[in-house]
Amino acid sequence: MLRNWLAGAVALAVSFAAGSQAQAASPLTVLGIPCLPGPGGTSICEGTVATRVPSWDGTPLDVSIYLPPDDGEPDPLIVGLHGFGVTKLAAWGPSPLYPFEKAQEGYALMSFSSRGQGFSCGVVVSRTPGDCDEGWVHLGDARYEARDTQHLAGLMVDEGLVKPKRIGVTGDSYGGGQSLMLATLRDRTMLEDGSFVPFESPEGVPMEIAAAAPRIGWSDLAYGLVPTGRKLDYRARNPYGRKAGVTKYSYLQGLYAVGLVGFYAPQGADPSADITTWKNELDAGPPYDQELLGHILREMRRYRSPLSIQDALPRDEREAPAPIVFYQGFTDDIMPPDQALHYTQMVHRRFPGHEPSIVFGAEYGHPRGSLTVSPAIHEEARDALFARELMGDDAAEPLDGVITETLACSGVPALGPFETDTWHEQHPGEVRVRDRATQVTTSAGGSVQNSLLTEPFASAISCPSVAAETDPGAATYLGKPAEGDGYTMVGSPTITARIRVKGKYGEISTRLWDVAPGGQQTMVQHSVYKPRKRGRQTYQLHPAGYHFGTGHVPKLEILGADFPYMQQPAGEYEISVRKLQLELPVHQEPGGQVKRFSPPR
């Protein structure tokens, strides 16, 4: 993230230098922010602590604005939203020159440090008394962070700078979740009491989000941080459930620590943003305080999760979202691709004809992915979407469907892009593994070495590899060697088995490996699952794109613990697994060892 800050600062310096020779005049101020001439007749309005813009509740926000050459008409607006724990300088991800380039194409652009972060009451020196007393982080809340974006865009409308219904939003991670939230709200604003009102500028001009390009964000925040593992990518209805899942321990610690550079509410000061209390409860593990846990889950679902934000509304008051093109990374261990799939399924079920488009890439994402590479396919799809929906360019051809690329691992180059109309068309075939024997794993877990190797922060390797050995702590299943040219898995590996848990608070970690003929195994994907006490159960690993080359063997490990990626077990238990069926969805058509794709019933 620091790299993005520095890149943004360098870009600003370059633009100011170029702008010193620009011929076009620059407005004196925008929203009270002084502007300087930029390249190609653009204007750059770089906010400071002294020029912060009051939000709808008075919280001062540090804003930057980039304007195209002045033609006397309002322009379409693109809002860039940054990741958690950073600032407006990281709002454009690994492409900090984006706002300068797009301003020269005729867009107005805006970024700002989210409340409680950066100079928006985040770092201590920015917490001015009075204005910032309650300017703390609300964790991507529609009533606060999303409304801040709407308010700032409304101020630009009232100054005659942007078109009220030609607004696009994009952002990574924390900004990706907010982008999707804004697309879901579309022409509505959520007030502090959770009610919806029309999205209007402060002066009453009707407004609307016209398009969104969220990247590595969430549709269900609780599922990203504390997954139950019970959602399925072929099922239309995918509720989180009424009980907590399994905490992604290392990520929860890391994200909370990153946020400490900003402003968390003092414990007990604000029940709607009591992040420290919520984290402490999850850290303690089960048994949870059921009243507090219920409150946490309601806060996540009702105000912070685009997937469920409309659930409290009568059916006839729910609205289709703005056009969306997602990006998620196959190696992203906190906001994996199923965040986009579950939202897309919901939209398809509720609003036929409004299904979002999706790009699933190989590398860009949270660890195990990389935040430094540029997801070129998504950037192209995003720009085409904005050209059509914001500029009104009928010649632009936005993505309509799904594009995937596979990982480059084990000496196999990335394959793709594979483009289909739907997600399920990405995998017409499947490779099956069957084992009827009973195997057992326990709360003691398995190899500590492998747990550290596959933990995203400890290794930061997208395709961790180790000598192929049988872990005595895992229930282990081997498929047959890949035949011919091998097969390309694109989809969510699906497990169905008879599972029984003896003891309390059972949890399951599952890893899929590729065992090469030379004796090395490379991790393809993993997942966290909260099993029921007994019975036939079906769950999935996160979606992945991966090629199993000739002679390579798929290997499945089921473990009762996987610390520090998963939370340390709260009790002792034994998990028995029998009659296991593993389906690997593949891009090849049925033939040979590839069978016709058929989801479990």
LINBELQUI-V187256 format. One record per residue. N is the residue number from 1. RES is the residue in one letter. PSI is psi in whole degrees, -180 to 180 (NA if undefined). OMEGA is omega in whole degrees, 0 to 359 (* if undefined). D_CENTER is the distance of its C-alpha to the mean C-alpha in Angstrom with 2 decimals. Layout:
# LINBELQUI-V187256
N:RES:PSI:OMEGA:D_CENTER + N:RES:PSI:OMEGA:D_CENTER
This chain:
# LINBELQUI-V187256
1:M:-38:178:16.15 + 2:L:-36:178:19.91 + 3:R:-40:179:20.39 + 4:N:-39:177:18.37 + 5:W:-49:182:20.50 + 6:L:-40:179:23.63 + 7:A:-40:178:22.81 + 8:G:-41:180:22.30 + 9:A:-42:178:25.56 + 10:V:-42:181:27.39 + 11:A:-40:178:26.24 + 12:L:-44:180:27.59 + 13:A:-43:179:30.83 + 14:V:-42:182:31.26 + 15:S:-41:179:30.72 + 16:F:-41:180:33.21 + 17:A:-44:179:35.71 + 18:A:-36:183:35.42 + 19:G:-20:180:35.62 + 20:S:-19:179:38.91 + 21:Q:3:182:40.56 + 22:A:146:183:38.88 + 23:Q:-30:185:41.46 + 24:A:144:178:39.56 + 25:A:152:179:39.81 + 26:S:143:175:36.81 + 27:P:151:180:36.53 + 28:L:-50:181:37.69 + 29:T:154:170:34.81 + 30:V:123:185:31.69 + 31:L:31:181:30.74 + 32:G:6:181:33.24 + 33:I:124:177:31.61 + 34:P:144:182:34.12 + 35:C:151:176:33.28 + 36:L:152:177:34.47 + 37:P:139:179:35.17 + 38:G:-174:183:32.64 + 39:P:145:175:32.99 + 40:G:26:179:34.30 + 41:G:8:179:35.34 + 42:T:172:177:31.96 + 43:S:140:181:31.66 + 44:I:120:183:29.44 + 45:C:94:188:29.26 + 46:E:110:183:27.84 + 47:G:158:177:27.73 + 48:T:-179:176:28.98 + 49:V:-35:182:29.63 + 50:A:-18:184:32.83 + 51:T:27:180:31.27 + 52:R:152:184:28.34 + 53:V:124:178:27.84 + 54:P:133:176:28.24 + 55:S:-171:184:25.54 + 56:W:-28:179:26.62 + 57:D:11:178:27.60 + 58:G:-9:179:29.02 + 59:T:124:183:26.26 + 60:P:130:184:26.75 + 61:L:136:180:23.81 + 62:D:113:192:24.00 + 63:V:144:169:23.52 + 64:S:140:183:23.97 + 65:I:141:179:25.10 + 66:Y:124:184:26.04 + 67:L:145:176:28.58 + 68:P:172:175:30.10 + 69:P:138:187:33.88 + 70:D:118:175:35.57 + 71:D:11:178:37.06 + 72:G:0:181:37.78 + 73:E:151:175:35.11 + 74:P:154:186:31.71 + 75:D:160:171:28.75 + 76:P:151:186:25.33 + 77:L:135:170:22.61 + 78:I:127:177:19.21 + 79:V:127:177:17.23 + 80:G:128:184:14.93 + 81:L:131:190:12.70 + 82:H:171:178:12.18 + 83:G:171:185:10.14 + 84:F:136:175:11.51 + 85:G:2:178:15.10 + 86:V:-154:187:15.97 + 87:T:-174:181:17.62 + 88:K:-24:180:18.15 + 89:L:-19:179:19.34 + 90:A:13:186:15.84 + 91:A:-21:184:14.61 + 92:W:21:174:15.04 + 93:G:-141:182:13.22 + 94:P:11:181:15.66 + 95:S:69:186:17.83 + 96:P:-17:179:19.64 + 97:L:-5:184:22.46 + 98:Y:-49:183:20.46 + 99:P:-33:180:21.82 + 100:F:-40:178:25.32 + 101:E:-45:183:25.27 + 102:K:-32:177:23.97 + 103:A:-37:179:26.46 + 104:Q:-18:177:29.21 + 105:E:-5:176:28.12 + 106:G:4:177:28.68 + 107:Y:147:161:25.42 + 108:A:144:180:25.21 + 109:L:151:181:22.11 + 110:M:139:169:21.02 + 111:S:155:178:18.85 + 112:F:153:176:19.41 + 113:S:126:182:18.67 + 114:S:151:182:16.97 + 115:R:137:182:19.52 + 116:G:5:181:20.33 + 117:Q:153:181:19.11 + 118:G:-139:180:21.19 + 119:F:7:175:24.32 + 120:S:59:182:23.02 + 121:C:17:181:24.76 + 122:G:-79:179:22.60 + 123:V:150:190:24.89 + 124:V:-40:184:28.24 + 125:V:-17:181:30.32 + 126:S:-3:185:28.42 + 127:R:74:181:28.99 + 128:T:134:181:32.03 + 129:P:144:181:34.00 + 130:G:-69:182:33.86 + 131:D:-38:188:30.99 + 132:C:9:184:28.46 + 133:D:-36:179:29.90 + 134:E:30:182:26.97 + 135:G:37:185:24.43 + 136:W:169:178:22.05 + 137:V:135:173:18.30 + 138:H:7:173:17.30 + 139:L:52:175:13.68 + 140:G:34:184:12.13 + 141:D:132:179:15.03 + 142:A:-30:182:16.04 + 143:R:-16:186:19.58 + 144:Y:-75:184:19.15 + 145:E:-47:179:16.31 + 146:A:-39:180:15.82 + 147:R:-31:175:19.60 + 148:D:-45:179:20.07 + 149:T:-46:180:18.49 + 150:Q:-41:182:20.72 + 151:H:-46:180:23.70 + 152:L:-42:177:23.53 + 153:A:-38:178:23.23 + 154:G:-37:177:26.14 + 155:L:-38:179:28.22 + 156:M:-34:174:27.91 + 157:V:-45:183:29.03 + 158:D:-23:174:31.96 + 159:E:2:177:32.99 + 160:G:20:185:33.21 + 161:L:-30:185:30.69 + 162:V:159:179:28.02 + 163:K:130:189:28.09 + 164:P:-21:182:26.93 + 165:K:23:175:25.38 + 166:R:60:184:24.04 + 167:I:127:176:20.92 + 168:G:149:180:17.66 + 169:V:142:176:14.41 + 170:T:161:180:11.78 + 171:G:162:182:9.63 + 172:D:140:172:7.25 + 173:S:-113:177:5.02 + 174:Y:-40:177:7.48 + 175:G:-29:176:8.70 + 176:G:-42:176:5.90 + 177:G:-41:178:6.10 + 178:Q:-37:177:9.74 + 179:S:-45:180:10.11 + 180:L:-36:177:9.38 + 181:M:-45:181:11.63 + 182:L:-37:176:14.22 + 183:A:-35:180:14.34 + 184:T:-41:175:14.96 + 185:L:-41:175:17.58 + 186:R:-85:182:18.96 + 187:D:25:181:22.55 + 188:R:157:174:22.44 + 189:T:139:175:21.99 + 190:M:126:179:21.51 + 191:L:175:184:24.28 + 192:E:-30:180:24.57 + 193:D:4:178:26.20 + 194:G:0:179:23.34 + 195:S:158:179:25.44 + 196:F:138:173:24.52 + 197:V:163:178:26.67 + 198:P:142:176:26.76 + 199:F:112:181:24.67 + 200:E:155:173:27.52 + 201:S:166:177:28.33 + 202:P:-28:179:30.45 + 203:E:7:172:33.48 + 204:G:14:178:32.56 + 205:V:125:178:31.34 + 206:P:136:184:29.14 + 207:M:167:183:25.68 + 208:E:142:169:22.74 + 209:I:125:185:19.32 + 210:A:-24:182:20.22 + 211:A:155:180:17.06 + 212:A:144:178:13.35 + 213:A:72:180:11.26 + 214:P:143:179:7.58 + 215:R:135:177:5.93 + 216:I:38:177:3.18 + 217:G:-162:184:1.91 + 218:W:154:165:3.88 + 219:S:-26:179:7.27 + 220:D:101:187:9.12 + 221:L:-40:178:8.81 + 222:A:-39:181:11.94 + 223:Y:-29:177:10.95 + 224:G:-40:185:8.18 + 225:L:-38:185:10.98 + 226:V:70:187:14.07 + 227:P:147:169:13.79 + 228:T:-23:182:16.99 + 229:G:12:187:16.34 + 230:R:4:176:18.31 + 231:K:147:183:16.13 + 232:L:140:187:17.36 + 233:D:-5:177:16.12 + 234:Y:6:183:19.62 + 235:R:137:184:20.11 + 236:A:-37:181:19.85 + 237:R:124:184:19.70 + 238:N:68:178:17.12 + 239:P:154:178:17.68 + 240:Y:-40:185:16.37 + 241:G:169:185:20.04 + 242:R:-11:180:22.35 + 243:K:156:181:22.23 + 244:A:150:176:19.82 + 245:G:-137:182:18.36 + 246:V:125:182:18.28 + 247:T:133:168:16.76 + 248:K:89:194:14.81 + 249:Y:-53:185:17.56 + 250:S:-38:180:17.05 + 251:Y:-40:180:13.50 + 252:L:-41:178:14.79 + 253:Q:-45:182:17.74 + 254:G:-46:181:16.03 + 255:L:-42:179:13.66 + 256:Y:-43:180:16.68 + 257:A:-41:178:18.90 + 258:V:-40:182:16.89 + 259:G:-15:181:17.12 + 260:L:-18:175:20.86 + 261:V:-12:177:21.51 + 262:G:-146:191:20.83 + 263:F:104:170:22.33 + 264:Y:147:176:21.66 + 265:A:140:173:24.02 + 266:P:144:182:27.11 + 267:Q:130:178:27.15 + 268:G:-7:184:28.61 + 269:A:-30:186:28.57 + 270:D:103:182:25.90 + 271:P:-21:181:24.98 + 272:S:-5:181:22.00 + 273:A:37:184:20.49 + 274:D:64:191:22.22 + 275:I:-40:181:19.39 + 276:T:-44:177:21.93 + 277:T:-42:179:23.72 + 278:W:-46:180:20.65 + 279:K:-44:180:19.72 + 280:N:-37:179:23.40 + 281:E:-43:179:23.63 + 282:L:-38:178:20.82 + 283:D:-36:182:22.34 + 284:A:-25:179:25.67 + 285:G:175:179:24.55 + 286:P:154:3:26.43 + 287:P:135:182:28.66 + 288:Y:159:167:26.63 + 289:D:108:189:28.20 + 290:Q:-34:178:27.58 + 291:E:-45:180:28.03 + 292:L:-42:179:25.52 + 293:L:-44:178:23.01 + 294:G:-39:178:23.48 + 295:H:-43:180:22.96 + 296:I:-47:182:19.67 + 297:L:-39:177:18.32 + 298:R:-42:178:19.77 + 299:E:-43:181:18.21 + 300:M:-48:185:14.68 + 301:R:-42:189:15.41 + 302:R:-34:190:17.69 + 303:Y:-12:187:16.28 + 304:R:1:184:12.59 + 305:S:108:179:11.16 + 306:P:-30:181:11.49 + 307:L:-35:188:12.38 + 308:S:6:186:15.44 + 309:I:-24:181:16.36 + 310:Q:1:186:19.23 + 311:D:-30:181:20.59 + 312:A:-12:181:23.28 + 313:L:149:170:24.66 + 314:P:150:184:27.49 + 315:R:-38:184:26.56 + 316:D:-6:177:28.52 + 317:E:-3:178:26.58 + 318:R:145:184:23.10 + 319:E:148:173:21.96 + 320:A:146:179:20.05 + 321:P:169:171:17.10 + 322:A:160:175:17.61 + 323:P:137:187:17.16 + 324:I:142:165:13.59 + 325:V:114:182:12.53 + 326:F:156:160:9.02 + 327:Y:130:171:8.10 + 328:Q:152:182:6.49 + 329:G:139:180:8.75 + 330:F:-22:180:11.33 + 331:T:17:181:11.88 + 332:D:115:186:8.56 + 333:D:-1:177:9.93 + 334:I:-39:177:7.64 + 335:M:71:185:4.30 + 336:P:176:186:6.74 + 337:P:-24:182:7.85 + 338:D:-17:174:9.35 + 339:Q:-40:177:6.61 + 340:A:-40:183:7.81 + 341:L:-44:182:11.23 + 342:H:-38:178:11.95 + 343:Y:-44:180:11.39 + 344:T:-40:178:13.45 + 345:Q:-42:179:16.05 + 346:M:-46:181:16.46 + 347:V:-43:181:17.07 + 348:H:-39:181:19.40 + 349:R:-43:185:21.34 + 350:R:-33:187:21.78 + 351:F:73:181:22.15 + 352:P:136:181:23.62 + 353:G:-2:182:23.45 + 354:H:25:186:20.21 + 355:E:129:178:17.73 + 356:P:163:175:14.75 + 357:S:158:190:14.71 + 358:I:138:167:12.35 + 359:V:122:175:12.34 + 360:F:117:184:11.56 + 361:G:-177:188:12.81 + 362:A:-42:194:14.45 + 363:E:-43:188:13.81 + 364:Y:127:179:11.31 + 365:G:178:173:8.48 + 366:H:159:176:8.86 + 367:P:135:17:12.21 + 368:R:-6:179:13.68 + 369:G:-174:181:12.30 + 370:S:138:177:13.57 + 371:L:9:183:12.48 + 372:T:-22:180:15.90 + 373:V:164:183:16.13 + 374:S:122:180:15.70 + 375:P:84:191:14.03 + 376:A:-40:182:17.26 + 377:I:-42:180:16.91 + 378:H:-38:179:13.93 + 379:E:-40:177:15.83 + 380:E:-43:180:18.82 + 381:A:-40:178:17.22 + 382:R:-45:182:15.79 + 383:D:-37:177:19.28 + 384:A:-39:178:21.05 + 385:L:-46:181:19.15 + 386:F:-37:179:20.00 + 387:A:-42:181:23.51 + 388:R:-50:190:24.15 + 389:E:-28:182:22.74 + 390:L:-44:181:23.50 + 391:M:-19:184:26.49 + 392:G:29:181:27.94 + 393:D:101:182:28.46 + 394:D:-18:179:29.57 + 395:A:-17:178:29.84 + 396:A:141:182:26.11 + 397:E:88:179:24.61 + 398:P:155:176:20.90 + 399:L:136:177:19.19 + 400:D:82:182:20.15 + 401:G:-142:187:18.67 + 402:V:135:173:16.65 + 403:I:133:178:16.91 + 404:T:153:169:16.28 + 405:E:147:182:17.55 + 406:T:167:175:18.50 + 407:L:152:173:18.51 + 408:A:97:184:21.62 + 409:C:160:175:23.11 + 410:S:36:178:26.63 + 411:G:2:180:28.32 + 412:V:125:180:26.76 + 413:P:160:175:25.30 + 414:A:137:179:22.06 + 415:L:153:181:23.01 + 416:G:-168:4:22.12 + 417:P:145:176:20.81 + 418:F:120:182:21.35 + 419:E:128:178:21.19 + 420:T:167:179:21.84 + 421:D:-33:183:21.94 + 422:T:166:178:19.91 + 423:W:-43:185:17.69 + 424:H:-22:174:20.77 + 425:E:-12:175:22.89 + 426:Q:-22:184:20.95 + 427:H:78:178:22.84 + 428:P:-19:181:26.36 + 429:G:173:175:27.63 + 430:E:151:173:27.02 + 431:V:133:189:28.63 + 432:R:144:173:29.82 + 433:V:131:182:30.73 + 434:R:140:176:33.08 + 435:D:116:183:34.62 + 436:R:-12:184:36.71 + 437:A:156:177:37.69 + 438:T:128:174:36.63 + 439:Q:157:187:34.68 + 440:V:140:169:33.82 + 441:T:162:186:31.27 + 442:T:178:178:31.37 + 443:S:-9:176:29.74 + 444:A:-18:179:31.18 + 445:G:-162:183:28.48 + 446:G:-140:184:29.25 + 447:S:123:176:29.48 + 448:V:-37:179:28.37 + 449:Q:-45:181:28.25 + 450:N:-34:177:25.75 + 451:S:-41:178:23.56 + 452:L:-36:181:23.50 + 453:L:-37:185:23.10 + 454:T:-1:176:19.95 + 455:E:129:191:18.39 + 456:P:-36:182:15.65 + 457:F:-36:185:17.29 + 458:A:-39:184:20.83 + 459:S:-35:183:20.87 + 460:A:35:179:17.94 + 461:I:127:184:19.17 + 462:S:-33:180:17.04 + 463:C:73:182:19.97 + 464:P:141:185:22.05 + 465:S:145:182:25.61 + 466:V:162:177:28.60 + 467:A:136:184:32.02 + 468:A:106:176:31.95 + 469:E:155:178:33.58 + 470:T:123:179:33.56 + 471:D:117:183:31.95 + 472:P:-17:179:34.50 + 473:G:-2:185:31.98 + 474:A:149:164:29.88 + 475:A:121:191:30.66 + 476:T:137:183:30.63 + 477:Y:133:181:30.83 + 478:L:135:173:31.75 + 479:G:-171:177:31.68 + 480:K:153:178:34.21 + 481:P:142:178:34.14 + 482:A:135:183:32.54 + 483:E:164:176:35.40 + 484:G:-128:179:36.29 + 485:D:7:184:33.57 + 486:G:-168:180:31.00 + 487:Y:155:185:28.03 + 488:T:110:178:24.44 + 489:M:125:173:21.90 + 490:V:100:182:19.04 + 491:G:-165:184:17.47 + 492:S:109:175:17.00 + 493:P:131:188:20.03 + 494:T:132:182:21.68 + 495:I:130:172:24.09 + 496:T:130:183:26.85 + 497:A:164:169:29.43 + 498:R:115:185:31.85 + 499:I:137:177:30.42 + 500:R:133:180:32.44 + 501:V:122:174:31.61 + 502:K:115:185:34.63 + 503:G:-176:185:33.92 + 504:K:150:168:31.36 + 505:Y:40:180:27.61 + 506:G:146:176:26.94 + 507:E:154:184:23.61 + 508:I:133:168:22.81 + 509:S:134:182:20.94 + 510:T:133:178:21.20 + 511:R:140:172:21.15 + 512:L:126:179:22.04 + 513:W:157:169:24.18 + 514:D:114:180:26.04 + 515:V:115:182:29.62 + 516:A:156:179:31.42 + 517:P:-27:181:35.19 + 518:G:-7:176:35.76 + 519:G:4:175:34.55 + 520:Q:145:174:31.12 + 521:Q:137:182:28.03 + 522:T:131:180:24.53 + 523:M:129:179:21.43 + 524:V:-48:183:19.49 + 525:Q:163:174:16.90 + 526:H:179:181:16.89 + 527:S:168:177:15.81 + 528:V:138:183:16.87 + 529:Y:135:175:19.14 + 530:K:101:187:21.29 + 531:P:154:167:24.47 + 532:R:167:185:27.08 + 533:K:-38:181:30.52 + 534:R:164:173:31.99 + 535:G:176:177:32.08 + 536:R:126:186:30.55 + 537:Q:146:178:26.78 + 538:T:131:175:24.05 + 539:Y:171:185:20.58 + 540:Q:151:164:18.20 + 541:L:162:177:16.56 + 542:H:151:178:13.05 + 543:P:150:180:13.60 + 544:A:157:172:15.14 + 545:G:119:188:17.42 + 546:Y:138:179:20.53 + 547:H:123:172:24.24 + 548:F:109:183:26.86 + 549:G:175:182:29.92 + 550:T:127:178:33.53 + 551:G:-5:179:34.59 + 552:H:147:187:31.20 + 553:V:128:173:30.67 + 554:P:135:182:27.58 + 555:K:127:181:27.72 + 556:L:132:174:25.97 + 557:E:131:174:26.08 + 558:I:124:185:25.67 + 559:L:148:178:25.92 + 560:G:-5:178:26.63 + 561:A:152:180:24.90 + 562:D:58:180:22.61 + 563:F:138:16:22.77 + 564:P:1:178:21.16 + 565:Y:-48:174:17.85 + 566:M:158:177:18.85 + 567:Q:145:176:20.97 + 568:Q:133:181:24.68 + 569:P:142:181:26.44 + 570:A:-9:180:28.24 + 571:G:180:177:31.19 + 572:E:138:180:33.03 + 573:Y:164:177:32.52 + 574:E:134:181:33.21 + 575:I:121:176:31.20 + 576:S:141:182:33.15 + 577:V:128:177:31.73 + 578:R:164:181:34.00 + 579:K:50:182:34.13 + 580:L:138:173:30.79 + 581:Q:126:177:29.48 + 582:L:126:175:26.66 + 583:E:122:175:25.51 + 584:L:109:180:23.80 + 585:P:129:186:22.75 + 586:V:156:184:24.13 + 587:H:-17:181:24.39 + 588:Q:153:174:28.19 + 589:E:156:179:30.50 + 590:P:144:180:32.50 + 591:G:134:182:35.45 + 592:G:-129:181:36.78 + 593:Q:-6:176:34.43 + 594:V:120:180:31.65 + 595:K:169:178:32.02 + 596:R:135:180:30.86 + 597:F:132:181:27.36 + 598:S:107:180:27.89 + 599:P:149:176:25.39 + 600:P:154:178:27.04 + 601:R:NA:*:28.86
